[in-house]
Amino acid sequence: MNIVWAVLVIGVAVAVAVAALLLVRRRAPEDGFFQDGDRAAGVFGVLATGFSVLLGFIIFLAFTSYDRSRTGAEQEALILTQQVENSLAFPQPASGRLTGELICYGRSVVNDEWDSMVAGTAVDAVNPWGVRLFQTMQTVDPQTATEQSAYDKWLEQTSSREEARLDRVHGAVGVIPGTLWIALFFIAAVIFTFMLFFADRGERKVVQGVLIGSVVAVIATMLMLLKGLDEPFHHGVGGLQPVAMERSLRMIDEALSSVGAKVQIPCDALGKAVAR
């Protein structure tokens, strides 16, 4: 969520609400349109409670999806590191190829896949380096007990990595259906309209402005929060970034340098395949 745009939207919403109330106030009678203020306050309480309960459940749903994407990204990065360690147990040249392709997989996630998720497109596309890893693994023929154990572990890790990837991309397209958004905005419009009937020509303008402005500000803020949680991949405040995968790639580079492993990486820094 872009914090500047969020503040601007909330400010515009409050300004429009205050202007609308002051406009209605010009023709409002003394003591407002409601003869029984307690009854009107009771009705408003029902509207506000219904809106807040519905909004609370939807925010919980959106946050659950947000947290699932965040956890999936972290788990995927962790498993990638573990697979690199496991790949060193295979014989050459498969070991070097698998390690290089794993690094390319991570770079592809950080760049191409993350940009696609931010844009909300191609989130169901197969990672090309995942396919390359599968093809390379078909050439591995484990001979020793260590290689066989590493082979079995690799298959288990691959399955776990794919599950983590699915969790990561889960929230890229949003989880809140359009019908819920329509319901939220409709209820918000009803509350706004109801608030206009609290216009009272006998009350000061500042008090009237604070009355409706505070309500609209809270509603607009909650809706903006919901929008941010429903679209977890963005460049603004609170957006998920490929921090975990970037950290794993740095750790892999340091670890490979420490053990003196020679790996030919078949991609550039962005994860694009290069000619061999």
N, C-alpha and C positions, 0 to 999 in steps of 0.2 A: 504494500500500500504506500503510495506516495503521500508523505505526511503533509506536504504543501497543498496538494489537491484535496486531501481529506479536510483540512482546516478550511479551505476555500468553499468546499461544498457545504460543510456544516454552517459556515458563516452566511452563505447565501440563503440556505434554508431558514435560518433564524431571522434574517432580515426580511424575507418574504412573509414569514409568519407574523412578525411584529407589524409590518406595513398593512397586512390584511386585517389584523385585529383593530388597528387604529382607524382604518377606513370604515369598518363596521361600527366602531365606537361613535362615529359622528352621528349616526342615526339611532344609536342605542338609547333606551329610556334610562332614567335614573334608577339605580340599583339593579341594572341589567335586565335581560329578557326573562330570567327565571324568577317567578314569584316565591318559589320554595327553594332556597339555596341548598338546604340539606339534602333534599331529594335529588337535585341536580348533581351534587357532589357524590351521592351514592351511585348514581348511574355512571358517572365518570370513573368511579372506582372499579366498577364492573368491567368497563371497557379497558382501562389501564391494566387491570389484573389479567384479563384474558390475553391481552397483547404481550405482557411480560412473561406469562407462563409459556405461551407458544414460542416466543423469541428465545426463552431460556433453553427449551428443548432443542431448538434448531441450532443454537450456538454450541450446545453440547455435541450434537451430531457433527457439526463442522469441525470442532476442535478435535474430536476423535479421529476424523479423517486426516486432519492436519498432522496430528501426532503419529498416525500410522505412516504417513509419507516420510516424516522426519526419521522415525525409527528404521524404516526400510532402507533409507539412504545410508544411515550409519551402519546397519548390519551388512549391507552390500559391500561397503568399503572395507569392513573388517574381514569378511570372507575372502575378498580379493587378496588381501595381505596374506591370509593363511594359505590360499592357493599358490601364491608365488613361492612361499616356503616349501610347500608340498611338491611343486614342480621340479625343484632342485634334486629330488630323489630319483627322477627318471633318467634314463641314459641319454647321452647326446646322439643326434642333434635335437631330439624331441624336447629335451629339457630347456634348451636355449630358446627354441621356437615358442614353447608354451609360455615361458616367462615373458618374452617380448610381446606376445599377443595379449597377455593379461595386462601389461602396462598400457598397451594401445586401447584395450577395453576401458580402462579407467580414464584415460585421456578423452576418449569418445564420450563417456558419460559426463565428464566435466564440461565439455564444449557442446557438441552437437545435440546430445540428448537433453541437456539442461536448457539450451536455447529453445528446443522444440516444446519442452514442458512449459516454459515461460509463455510461449506463444499459444499454447494449448493445442498444438498440432503434432501429428505423427507420434503420439505417445504409445501407440500400439505397434509401432514398427520394431522389427527384430534388430538387435544390435549386430552389425556385421562382424564384429570381432568375436561375438559369441558363436557365430557360425564357423569362423576360422578356428576357434579353439576346439570345436567339435570335430572338425576335419583333421586337425593335427592329432587329436587324441586317438583317432582311428588308426594311426600309424604306430602307436605305442604297443609293443609286445612285451609285457613284464615277464622277466625271467627269474629273478631272485625273489625271496620272501619280502624283502624291503620294497622292491618295485611293485609287487602285487598288493602289498598293504597301501602303498601310495596311490596305486590305481583305484582301489576301492574307495579310499578316502576322497580322491578327486571327484568321483562320481557323486558322492554324498555332498561335497561342498558345492558342486555345480548346481545340484538341485536346490540347495539352500540359497545360493546366490540368485537363482532365477526367481525364487519365491520372494526374496527381499526386493528384487527389482520390481516385481509386480506391486508390492506394497508401496514402493517409492512413487510409481507412476499413477497409483490409485487415485490420488486427489488432484491430478493435473487438470482434469476437465470439470472439476467441481462435483459435489455430491448432493447439493440441494436442488430438487426439481423445480421447474418453473412455476408449478402450482403453488408451492410454498412462498415463493417470492411474491406472487400475485396476492396471496392472502395477507402477507405482511404489509405490503404497500396499501392494500385496501383498508385494513384495520387502522393503519397509521393515518390514512386520509379521513376516516370516520372520526378518529380522536381529534384531528386538527379541526374538522368542521364543528365538532361539538365544542371545542375550546372557543371558537368564535362567538358562541352564544353567551360566553361569560363577559363579553364586552359591556362595560359600564361607564357611561358618560360622567358619572359622578365620582369616579375614581381617577387618580392621577395617571398620566400616560406612562410614566416610568414603571409604575406598579403593574399596569396592564401589559406593558412590553415584557417585563420580567416573567409574568405569569405564563404567557404562551411561549416566550423565547426559551425558557428553561426546559419546558416539556419537549419542544421541537428539537432542541440541541441534544437532549438525551436520546431521543428516538433516532435522530440522524447519526449520532455517534455509534449507537448499537448496530445500526444497519451497515455502517462503514466497517465496523469490526467484523461483522458477519461476512461481508464481502471479502475481507482480507483472509479470513480463515477458510472460506470456500475456495479460494484461489491461492494456495500456499506458495506457488512458484511465481515470484515476481521480484523486481529489483528494489522495491521500496522497503520501508520499515516492516520487520516481521516476516519478510519473504524468506523462504528456504533457499540456501545457497549450497553449492557442492563442497562445503568445508571438509566434511569427513573424507570424501574421496581424494581431495587435494592433499590432505594430511597423509592418507595412506600411500599416495604416490611418492611423496617426499620420504616417507619411512622406507619404502621399497628401494628407492634410489640409494639411500644411505646404507641399507642392509646389503645390497648387492655390491656396493663399493667396498664395504668392510670385509666381505668374504672373498673378494676378488673374482666374482662370477662374471664371465664374459657373455653378454647377451646382445644379440642383434635385434634392435627394435624396428619392426617393419612399418613404422608410421612416423609422422611429424609430431610436433608439440601439440597439435590440435586433435590428434587421433586419426588423421587422414592417412590412408595407405599410401606408401611410396613405392616406386618401382624398385624391384630387387636388382 
